[in-house]
Amino acid sequence: MPHVASVCPFCGCGCGLYLQVAGGRVIGTSPSPDHPVARGRLCVKGWHAHEVATSPGRLTRPLIRRDAALEPTSWSDALDLVAGRLLSLKAEHGAAAVGVLGSARCTNEDNFLLSKLARVGLGTNNVDTTARLEALPGLFDLPQYRHLTRPGAGIAALDEADLIILWRTDPVQDHPAAAARIVRAARRGVPIVEVAWLSGQMGNAAALKLAPRPGSDAWLAGGLLHIALQQAASLSPEWECLAASFSDLTPDRAEAATGVPAGLIAEAGRMLGAAVRPLIVYTRALTLQSEAADVLAGLSALRHNNHGSGEGWPRLLWLSRYSNLQGARDMGVVPYFLPGYQPLADQRARAKFGEAWGAPIPTEGGLSGWEMLGAVRALFVMGDDPLGALPDPAGARRALGALDLLVVVDTVLSPTTEAAHVVLPGASFAEKDGTFTSSEHRLQRLRAAVSPPGEARPEWQIICELSRRLGRPMEYASAADIMAEVASLAPPYTGITYQALDDSPGGLFVPPQATTGEEAGETAARAELSLPAEQAPAPETDDGFPFILALDHGLRSWGSEPIVLGSVCLRRELAPGRAPRTAQLEISAADARQSGFRDGQQVVVRSRVGEMRGALHLSESLRPGLLLLPYSAREAAAAVMPPSLHGETGVPLLLPCAVSIHQVQ
Amino acid sequence: MREHAALVITTSDLPTWVGHLLSRSQLIAPQALVGSDVAYDVVSSPDDVRWDYQNSLTPLKRFLFPPSDPMLRWTQTNGRPSAVEPVYDDKERVFLAVRPCDVSAVLILDRSFGRDPEDVQYTRRRQRSALIALACTEPGPNCFCVCANAGPFLDQGYDVQLTRLAHGYLVEVGTEKGASLLSGCESLFDPAPAAALDARQRLAREAENQFGEDKAYFAAALRQVTFNRVSDDLWRGMGELCLGCGGCAFVCPTCHCFATADCTDSGGGCRLRLWDSCLYEAYTLEASGHNPRAERGQRVKARFFHKLSYQFAQKLGAHGCVGCGRCVTACLGSNDMPAVTARIRRGAL
């Protein structure tokens, strides 16, 4: 069949598309007009998704490092080596010395088997994906915070909302399927409010643009709530209590904390209070900030105010950067959850999986992806790129280099494969059956349109082969067989079959159910909701260090993705030209003019702890006083903004800091 | 069978004819996909053909000008390219039940690819293709072919045109190639009675009357674009409504920009032709780093200059839109042809 229905492999929107096949090659894609997310439209990435499969850089043979170079070998030699080394390292150092990283771009079936491989094949709960960092540095999966994203709005909410707040997201770059709906909403007269340092294309259609100082988003959220609450005619007791916690945050005080003019805060607050169906859209540019939990706790509290609002409104819409981050988490690629968010600590859950998988589930807690580096001796990585994801690439590179064994399964070379001892060629989304779960929990089928190139194989088959060599045979005839096991073990996938998915062209919704523990966590979190300090902990600027340097997770971010770099047209569009030799620093044109800097000028940036070099890029739409660096260039800033650990998750974060800019002498 | 013959075939005989076509060449026709989706695709049985569709989202150009198409291959010995061979696709193809807008669009592609220097990659495929149109008796909600003189019924350009009647189809043969598609099956066709020809005229009139209010204001837009009277502010404003997906170019049956890329492996390699879009920022990026169309508004202006200006219409014999309405569905932003021509006419967003 030359039109094969599938799902876009890029972001978490989950657009339905067709792969067009001719002569055994995928030659093109087209959107599905009937698909509820795509509606006959795709973004630049979707229109070129077939180039992910036909990339000239595809890995086609297993590779083993010999004398510093990766050399082709046979599957049996590669897998024998991997199994032998894993068993000997485990025997020597214990199961805790082995770690496994799964993928936000592989299928649910691949990830489910990977979780199983880790827990019963290798006997460790060290299983995670570093892509999970973007989901509120791992906080989304802590019981006390999971309510922040639940029940969560779907993309269709963009069609119904009467106020859309884009909280640090540029949907044109990040999630074009959402942008398509926002453009139409704006044309209908729905007001758009943009909260951003660097105004994006949607900002030009925005009724209001708010540019809070780095680190002060929670104060802005509180300021908006303060005004919105004043408009409520009556408040429930619970809401009264909440209102009290924001009662001091007048627009003037919010201005002092955020730098946003009080008039704008008051106006945005009034819009929020007057809207019947307000929707807040947020992505990793917010959730990778240290204050993300406070912002979301404040905004999600709005959900409990139904005064003047429609049923189920206001809503929060979270959109992931990855096609299947949601699915990877659902499948238990999280150290402290078995598939379906069944807590590892729950003895009954462990017994259930132990019985189904024919071996006891280890009780010892696992390490997160960012804790594994530096702590384990062997790492098995499937479609994950820790060097691309982790805040401290230099530290990650050292940790990977020190491993006794690094095995990477992927479709193309990535920064992580550079350190690998063994590289195994996997299948792209166009070459395997399986499912993705989008950010709005839409479970959809991928279908193999062509065979993998050369000797490449679907990841789940590689895991089965490896597991057999580890003495834990896994027998699955197809990806559908794996889904049958998922459906028997992991609610809310209960009852899911490929037949049921085939019968529902737009997929099926599989939102995780709240556990009792989470509900308790939600109540506790709400009770504690208040602003923790008088003043936002903004970096201390002074005459010596007048600018704030911050990382921007949206800026030119697709251009550093290995699957984008492998595609001819996308590489040209999203990563044009050669990689700049120096870091590109965005500076507001007004600041540059005032300080006498010109576009492209080489500069030295000094903070109180160190210095870096970079080239200035003038921007008319950047908040004055800021200097922005793309996340992909973070390594260049390591001396200026050393990582600090997030209190609850231990995630290293790169926090904004005060800097000065100097001409290169 | 002489040209311009008018015949009829009964609905019950139609599958026999389709089966006959299928035995002679690759047959491409509208087919049902998931849900209500329909696309032109290779048919393996007469039952595959969807006769009651409005239009497919993607045009038939991808069979004549594929999104990713090898142009030449080379072999490599001792690290140097040795033999270089062009790659041609000489398959015989019949396109069945294609919409008049798509047939009109192929005629525009013929002129563009056929100009000196001839694009052999395209013309060899085209010479081996036959077009059987299915006249539109029920235009779709986004259709405006009537404004572009490209439908809903064709007067020329088809090899065969079918019109659905009460109990069968009127079969108008437009070319010798069309006549050859009926040879071997003559017994299935009868000369068209006068009533069938009257019905065709009536159906054509009724179809034209079904077009909605959302027509494309080509006359005003052609003048304004040709004489560069559209303000830069308006282009800039429309630039804000373009999300740079390139979808308009890919679903447009007349767009035919492409890029090339060389893919090498150890034994040689091939040069691929890949669909490209003038709305892409790097489409006009020069090696020096300079981009003459760095702003979105400039790119939108360039696109519609190519679609609507007299300068281009003169080259192609028609302006570059056949009113298929596909860009209305596919535009991620809000710059479909009817919307843009309406904005140009009123001089405001």
Interface residues (C-beta under 8 A of the other chain):
Chain A: P2 H3 A5 G16 Y18 Q20 A22 R25 I27 G28 T29 S30 P31 S32 P33 D34 H35 R39 G40 R41 L42 C43 V44 G46 W47 H50 E51 T54 P56 V172 P176 A177 A179 A180 V183 R184 R187 Q201 N204 A205 P505 G506 V568 C569 R572 E573 P576 G577
Chain B: Q31 L33 V34 G35 S36 D37 A39 D41 V42 L57 T58 R62 P66 P67 S68 D69 E240 L241 L243 G244 C245 G246 G247 F250 V251 A259 A261 C263 T264 L272 L274 W275 D276 Y280 E281 A282 L285 G289 R296 T329 A330 C331 L332 G333 S334
